[in-house]
């Protein structure tokens, strides 16, 4: 009975999310069944917890509709879509930059660079408050990959937080809260390629193929309410030393009994890819130089790559004032992010390898082996990317506007759509343990529906654009929120491992905090901005709400004494 209710709820939620398109023969023929591919993908993701299998079957179901049930043709169509997704130059650039950044991370960590920076920061942790803030800062610094964050920060901070009698549950929470939330916001990371590719594909469904996905990505950053408010929550709770819910019990135990963990766990939890080579003397420059090369290389690349595509009055205006905000906005917006990020990551990888070989940390062969090993850890991301793109192409080809947009665009309140998308994304992500798969399933549905509902409500120009941007951010942050809470999420598991915290203890203490922040994100973020309230006002009020939650609901652990 419970499963049937779940499927009914899922059906109702999914029915809200459709897309606009021109008249489509498949719509006339299949009507509701044009929604089967994403519906099947979501239901199977709930049941199997396997997003790859769910996406494959989702794409195959769409191919079956298109090919009138011919199994052989449908399988061929599935393969053709995957190949076409890989053959697209934009998609190829995205996959390559994700893999290359994975290799760069492996080389940096093998040299001990990330550990050196973490140890340098950890020397400043003198009190429980400063120790938590330092852990938070480390998470911000290791912005380029959530996996690296989870496995680097924990092992470095454990001795310090243990000394300060900070529970392993709190350390795991800090690690987890600065992993995906930070990587999802970063302008250069292993996430950005996936996010901007989904944005680009979603806009193509509504017929806007000229949109710059990287520019849209940057515009969504202020609307990432959950990510931003969670980072504020972490630093404020650490600074104020106030906790509530299961986390208070864990912190009270650690402060009064000295038991930083209730259940002993295996301390050897790191991945060999993220362990420095034995017998070396790590230097912060081993990390700073390659990472700064990546960041600066990407920023310079965005400028010159975009400059090469400008023409007419825009080009003349940029040449007149080449370093103005206008020039930077126009060049960055016109750049091909997939190419630039790949080039920057490859160049940074070469610099890192040269540094390691010059310092005799490893040979060229060892460096290349490490680099390739790092890429292997992100192959799964490439697989999800290809399948998500393939599902999107099936959804686009089948179409559903004639059947559903006319029914739903007048029935879904404009102010509720971003919040509903956020909640649905969080449910799917929580149940599947993957934010990537959730984004891939929902983005091609959410963008077109937002466009349709906005137009029905008379929005146009900047107002229409901003509404879609809010909706895009709701998909991205809702997926991260659900992933953050999920006990089967890879980052949740890795954060438990990195902090040497019992996994269920981490999940139990973290989920109350995550739900509290998500509630504030909806009430003070998505609802007001959907009504047209300025995003910065919403962020300001949301930040005050976070402070009030910690101050008036949280209990102080500052003066708890060790029991004699």
C-alpha positions in Angstrom: 0.0 0.0 0.0 2.8 2.4 0.9 4.5 1.7 -2.5 1.3 2.4 -4.4 0.9 5.7 -2.5 4.5 6.6 -3.3 4.0 5.9 -7.0 0.8 8.0 -6.9 2.6 10.9 -5.3 5.4 10.5 -7.7 3.0 10.5 -10.6 1.3 13.7 -9.4 4.6 15.4 -8.8 6.0 14.4 -12.2 2.8 15.5 -14.0 3.7 19.0 -12.9 7.0 18.9 -14.7 6.7 19.0 -18.5 8.1 21.0 -21.3 7.0 23.2 -24.1 7.6 22.3 -27.7 6.1 22.7 -31.1 3.4 20.4 -32.3 4.8 16.9 -32.3 3.4 13.8 -34.0 4.4 11.6 -31.1 2.2 13.7 -28.8 -0.9 13.1 -30.9 -0.1 9.4 -31.0 1.0 8.6 -27.4 -0.3 11.6 -25.4 0.5 10.7 -21.7 2.9 8.0 -22.7 5.3 10.6 -24.0 6.2 11.1 -20.3 7.1 7.4 -19.8 10.9 7.8 -20.3 11.5 10.2 -17.3 8.7 8.6 -15.3 10.3 5.1 -15.7 13.8 6.5 -14.9 12.5 8.1 -11.7 10.5 5.1 -10.5 13.3 2.7 -11.2 15.8 5.0 -9.5 13.5 4.9 -6.4 13.3 1.1 -6.5 16.8 0.0 -7.6 18.9 2.9 -6.2 20.9 2.5 -9.4 20.8 5.7 -11.5 22.7 4.2 -14.5 20.4 1.3 -14.9 17.4 3.6 -14.5 18.6 6.0 -17.1 19.4 3.2 -19.6 15.9 1.8 -19.2 14.4 5.3 -19.4 16.1 6.0 -22.7 15.2 2.5 -24.0 11.6 3.0 -23.2 11.5 6.2 -25.2 13.2 4.5 -28.1 10.6 1.8 -27.9 7.9 4.4 -28.3 9.7 6.1 -31.2 10.3 2.7 -33.0 6.8 1.3 -32.4 8.1 -1.4 -30.0 10.7 -2.9 -32.3 13.3 -4.1 -29.8 16.2 -4.3 -32.2 15.6 -0.8 -33.6 15.1 0.5 -30.1 18.4 -0.9 -28.9 20.1 0.5 -32.0 18.5 3.9 -31.3 19.8 3.8 -27.7 23.3 3.2 -28.9 23.0 5.9 -31.6 21.9 8.4 -29.0 24.8 7.6 -26.7 27.3 7.9 -29.6 25.7 11.1 -30.8 25.9 12.5 -27.2 29.6 11.6 -27.1 30.3 12.9 -30.7 28.9 16.4 -29.9 31.9 18.7 -29.5 30.4 20.5 -26.5 29.7 17.2 -24.7 33.1 15.8 -25.5 34.7 18.9 -24.0 32.6 18.5 -20.8 33.6 14.9 -20.4 37.2 15.5 -21.0 37.5 18.4 -18.6 35.8 16.4 -15.8 38.2 13.5 -16.4 41.3 15.7 -16.6 40.4 17.6 -13.4 40.1 14.2 -11.7 43.6 13.4 -12.9 44.9 16.7 -11.7 43.4 16.1 -8.2 45.2 12.8 -8.1 48.6 14.2 -9.0 48.3 17.1 -6.5 47.3 14.8 -3.7 50.0 12.3 -4.5 52.5 15.2 -4.2 51.0 16.0 -0.7 50.1 19.5 -1.7 46.5 19.4 -0.4 47.7 17.8 2.9 50.3 20.5 3.3 47.8 23.3 3.0 45.4 21.5 5.4 48.2 21.1 7.9 49.2 24.7 7.6 45.6 25.8 8.4 45.2 23.3 11.2 48.0 24.9 13.2 45.7 27.8 13.8 43.0 25.7 15.5 43.5 26.5 19.2 39.9 26.3 20.4 36.8 24.2 19.6 35.3 27.2 17.7 38.5 27.9 15.7 39.0 24.2 15.0 35.5 24.0 13.4 36.0 27.2 11.4 39.4 25.9 10.2 37.7 22.7 9.0 35.1 24.9 7.3 37.8 26.9 5.6 39.6 23.8 4.4 36.3 22.6 2.8 36.0 26.0 1.0 39.6 25.7 -0.3 39.2 22.2 -1.6 36.3 23.5 -3.8 37.2 21.7 -7.0 35.9 18.3 -6.1 33.6 16.9 -3.4 35.3 13.5 -3.2 38.7 15.1 -2.6 37.1 17.3 0.1 35.6 14.4 1.9 38.7 12.3 2.0 41.3 15.0 2.7 39.8 17.3 5.3 38.7 14.5 7.7 42.0 12.7 8.2 43.8 16.1 8.7 41.3 17.5 11.2 40.6 14.4 13.2 43.6 14.7 15.6 42.8 18.4 16.2 39.0 18.0 16.7 39.6 15.0 18.9 41.9 17.1 21.1 39.2 19.8 21.3 36.6 17.1 22.2 34.5 17.8 19.1 32.4 14.8 18.1 33.2 12.9 15.0 29.6 13.4 14.0 30.1 17.2 14.0 33.4 16.8 12.0 31.6 14.6 9.4 28.8 17.2 9.2 31.3 20.0 8.5 33.0 17.8 5.9 29.8 16.8 4.2 28.4 20.4 4.2 31.5 21.8 2.5 31.7 19.0 -0.1 28.9 19.0 -2.6 27.5 22.4 -1.6 30.8 24.1 -2.3 31.6 22.0 -5.4 28.2 22.9 -6.8 28.9 26.6 -6.4 32.5 26.7 -7.6 33.2 28.5 -10.9 35.8 25.8 -11.7 35.2 22.2 -10.4 34.4 18.7 -11.5 30.7 19.6 -11.2 30.5 22.6 -13.4 30.8 20.8 -16.7 27.8 18.6 -15.9 25.7 21.5 -14.6 26.2 23.8 -17.5 25.7 20.9 -20.0 22.3 20.2 -18.5 21.4 23.9 -18.5 22.4 24.2 -22.2 20.3 21.2 -23.1 17.3 22.4 -21.2 17.3 25.7 -23.0 17.6 24.0 -26.3 14.3 22.3 -25.7 12.5 25.7 -25.5 14.3 26.7 -28.8 17.0 28.9 -27.3 20.2 27.4 -28.7 22.1 30.7 -28.5 22.0 30.9 -24.7 25.4 30.8 -22.9 25.1 28.0 -20.3 28.1 29.2 -18.3 26.6 32.7 -18.0 23.3 31.1 -16.8 25.3 29.0 -14.3 26.9 32.2 -12.8 23.5 33.9 -12.6 22.1 31.0 -10.6 24.7 31.3 -7.8 22.9 33.9 -5.7 19.7 31.7 -5.9 21.5 28.6 -4.6 19.8 29.2 -1.2 20.4 25.8 0.3 24.1 25.7 -0.6 24.8 29.2 0.7 22.6 29.0 3.8 24.2 25.7 4.7 27.7 27.2 4.6 26.5 30.0 6.8 24.9 27.5 9.2 28.1 25.6 9.5 30.3 28.5 10.3 27.8 30.1 12.7 27.1 26.9 14.6 30.9 26.4 15.0 31.5 30.0 16.1 28.6 30.2 18.5 29.2 26.6 19.8 25.4 25.9 19.9 23.8 22.7 18.7 20.3 21.1 18.7 18.7 17.7 18.0 20.9 14.6 17.8 24.0 16.7 17.2 23.7 18.3 20.6 23.6 14.9 22.2 26.7 13.9 20.3 28.6 17.1 21.2 27.5 16.8 24.8 28.9 13.2 24.9 32.2 14.3 23.4 32.6 17.3 25.8 31.5 15.6 29.0 32.9 12.1 28.5 35.8 12.6 26.0 34.2 10.0 23.7 34.3 11.7 20.3 32.6 8.7 18.7 30.0 6.4 20.2 30.9 3.5 18.0 34.6 2.8 17.1 35.2 2.6 13.4 38.1 1.7 11.1 40.5 4.6 11.0 42.1 3.6 7.7 39.4 5.0 5.4 41.3 6.9 2.7 41.5 6.1 -1.0 45.1 5.5 -2.2 44.4 8.0 -5.0 44.2 10.7 -2.3 47.2 9.8 -0.3 50.6 11.4 -0.8 53.6 9.4 -1.6 55.5 8.1 1.4 58.7 9.7 2.4 58.2 13.1 0.9 58.1 16.6 2.4 54.8 18.2 1.3 54.7 21.8 0.3 51.7 24.1 0.0 53.0 25.2 -3.3 52.5 21.7 -4.7 48.8 22.4 -4.5 48.7 26.2 -4.9 50.6 26.5 -8.1 48.5 23.8 -10.1 45.2 25.0 -8.7 46.0 28.7 -9.3 47.1 27.7 -12.8 43.7 26.0 -13.3 41.7 28.9 -12.0 43.8 31.7 -13.7 44.1 29.7 -16.9 40.3 29.2 -17.0 39.6 32.9 -16.3 42.1 34.1 -19.0 40.7 31.4 -21.4 37.1 32.5 -20.9 38.1 36.1 -21.8 40.1 35.4 -24.9 37.9 32.5 -26.1 34.9 34.7 -25.8 36.6 37.7 -27.3 37.3 35.7 -30.5 33.5 35.2 -31.0 32.4 38.8 -30.4 31.7 41.1 -33.4 30.1 44.4 -34.3 29.3 47.0 -31.6 29.9 44.6 -28.8 33.4 43.9 -29.9 34.1 47.6 -30.3 32.8 48.3 -26.9 35.0 45.6 -25.3 38.1 46.8 -27.2 37.4 50.4 -25.9 37.2 49.2 -22.3 38.8 45.7 -22.2 38.9 45.3 -18.4 35.5 46.7 -17.6 32.7 44.7 -16.0 30.8 44.9 -19.3 33.8 43.4 -21.2 34.3 40.6 -18.7 30.6 39.8 -18.7 30.4 39.8 -22.5 33.6 37.8 -23.1 32.9 35.2 -20.4 29.3 34.9 -21.6 30.4 34.2 -25.2 33.1 31.7 -24.4 32.9 28.0 -24.9 33.3 26.8 -21.3 33.7 23.2 -22.3 36.8 23.9 -24.3 38.3 26.5 -22.0 37.9 24.3 -18.8 39.5 21.3 -20.6 42.4 23.4 -21.8 43.0 24.9 -18.4 42.8 21.6 -16.6 45.1 19.9 -19.1 47.6 22.8 -18.7 47.4 22.7 -14.9 48.0 18.9 -15.0 51.1 19.4 -17.1 52.4 21.9 -14.6 51.7 19.6 -11.7 53.4 16.7 -13.4 56.5 18.8 -14.2 56.7 20.0 -10.6 56.5 16.5 -9.2 59.1 15.1 -11.6 61.4 18.1 -11.0 61.2 17.5 -7.2 61.8 13.8 -7.8 58.5 12.9 -6.1 57.7 10.5 -8.9 58.9 9.6 -12.4 57.0 10.7 -15.5 55.6 7.2 -15.8 54.4 7.2 -12.2 52.9 10.7 -12.7 51.0 9.6 -15.8 49.8 6.5 -14.0 48.5 8.6 -11.1 46.9 11.1 -13.5 45.1 8.3 -15.3 44.1 6.7 -12.1 42.5 9.9 -11.0 40.5 10.0 -14.2 39.3 6.5 -13.7 37.5 7.6 -10.5 35.4 10.0 -12.6 34.5 7.6 -15.4 31.2 7.0 -13.7 30.5 10.7 -14.1 31.1 10.4 -17.8 28.7 7.5 -18.1 26.0 9.4 -16.2 26.5 12.4 -18.5 26.1 10.4 -21.7 23.0 8.7 -20.4 21.5 11.9 -19.1 22.1 13.6 -22.5 20.5 10.6 -24.2 17.4 10.7 -22.0 17.2 14.4 -22.7 17.2 13.8 -26.5 14.4 11.2 -26.1 12.3 13.6 -24.1 12.9 16.4 -26.6 12.0 14.2 -29.6 8.9 12.7 -28.1 7.5 16.1 -26.9 4.6 16.6 -24.5 3.5 20.3 -24.7 0.3 19.7 -26.7 -0.9 17.2 -24.1 0.3 18.8 -20.8 1.4 22.4 -21.1 -2.1 23.5 -22.0 -3.4 21.6 -19.0 -0.8 22.6 -16.4 0.6 26.0 -17.3 -2.6 27.6 -16.0 -2.9 25.3 -12.9 0.5 25.5 -11.3 0.9 28.8 -9.3 3.9 30.7 -10.4 5.2 31.3 -7.0 5.2 27.6 -6.0 7.0 26.1 -9.0 10.6 26.6 -7.8 9.7 25.3 -4.4 7.9 22.3 -5.8 10.9 21.6 -8.1 13.3 21.9 -5.1 11.2 19.4 -3.1 10.9 16.9 -5.9 14.6 17.1 -6.7 15.4 16.4 -3.0 13.0 13.4 -2.8 14.6 11.8 -5.9 18.1 12.6 -4.8 17.5 11.3 -1.3 16.0 8.1 -2.6 18.7 7.4 -5.2 21.7 8.9 -3.4 22.9 10.8 -6.4 22.5 14.5 -7.2 24.0 14.0 -10.7 21.2 11.6 -11.8 18.5 13.8 -10.3 19.8 16.8 -12.2 19.9 14.9 -15.4 16.3 13.6 -15.0 14.7 16.9 -13.9 16.6 19.7 -15.8 15.1 19.0 -19.3 11.6 19.0 -17.7 11.9 22.0 -15.3 13.3 24.6 -17.7 10.7 24.3 -20.3 7.8 24.2 -17.8 9.2 27.3 -16.1 9.2 29.0 -19.5 5.6 28.0 -20.2 4.2 29.0 -16.8 6.1 32.3 -16.8 4.7 33.2 -20.2 1.1 32.3 -19.1 1.6 34.6 -16.2 2.6 37.5 -18.5 6.4 37.4 -17.7 8.7 38.5 -20.5 12.2 39.9 -21.0 14.3 40.1 -17.8 11.4 38.8 -15.5 11.0 35.7 -17.7 14.8 35.1 -17.7 15.1 35.5 -13.9 12.2 33.1 -13.3 13.9 30.4 -15.3 17.2 31.1 -13.5 15.4 30.6 -10.2 14.0 27.3 -11.4 17.3 26.1 -12.6 18.9 26.8 -9.2 16.0 24.9 -7.5 16.9 21.8 -9.5 20.6 22.1 -8.7 20.2 22.8 -5.0 17.3 20.4 -4.4 19.4 17.6 -5.8 22.3 18.6 -3.4 20.0 18.8 -0.4 18.6 15.3 -1.0 22.0 13.9 -1.7 23.3 15.6 1.5 20.6 13.8 3.6 20.7 10.4 1.9 22.4 7.5 3.7 23.3 5.9 0.4 24.9 9.0 -1.1 28.6 8.7 -2.0 29.5 12.0 -0.4 27.6 11.0 2.8 29.5 7.7 2.9 32.9 9.3 2.1 32.4 12.0 4.8 31.7 9.3 7.4 34.8 7.5 6.2 37.0 10.6 6.2 35.9 11.6 9.7 36.1 8.0 11.0 32.5 8.4 12.1 29.9 5.6 12.3 27.8 6.1 9.1 24.3 6.0 10.6 25.4 8.3 13.4 26.5 10.8 10.8 23.3 10.5 8.8 21.1 10.8 11.9 22.8 13.9 13.3 23.1 15.6 9.9 19.6 15.1 8.6 17.9 17.4 11.1 20.3 20.2 10.3 19.8 19.7 6.6 16.0 19.7 6.8 16.1 22.9 8.9 18.3 24.8 6.4 16.2 23.5 3.5 13.0 24.8 5.1 14.6 28.2 5.5 15.8 28.1 1.9 12.2 27.5 0.7 10.4 30.0 3.1 12.9 32.8 2.8 14.4 32.0 -0.6 12.4 30.3 -3.3 9.0 31.6 -2.3 9.9 35.3 -2.0 12.1 35.4 -5.1 9.4 33.6 -7.2 7.2 36.5 -6.2 9.7 39.0 -7.4 11.6 39.9 -4.2 15.2 40.8 -4.7 17.5 37.8 -4.2 19.9 39.7 -2.0 17.1 40.6 0.4 16.0 37.0 0.5 19.6 35.9 1.3 19.9 38.5 4.0 16.6 37.5 5.7 17.5 33.8 5.3 20.9 34.4 6.9 19.2 36.1 9.9 16.8 33.2 10.1 19.8 30.8 10.3 21.3 32.8 13.1 18.0 32.9 15.0 17.6 29.1 14.6 21.0 28.4 16.1 20.7 31.1 18.8 17.2 30.3 20.1 16.8 26.6 19.2 20.4 25.5 19.8 21.9 24.8 23.2 25.4 26.0 24.1 28.1 23.3 24.4 30.8 25.9 25.2 31.1 25.4 28.9 30.4 21.7 29.2 33.1 20.2 31.4 34.8 16.8 31.2 33.3 14.5 33.8 35.6 13.5 36.6 
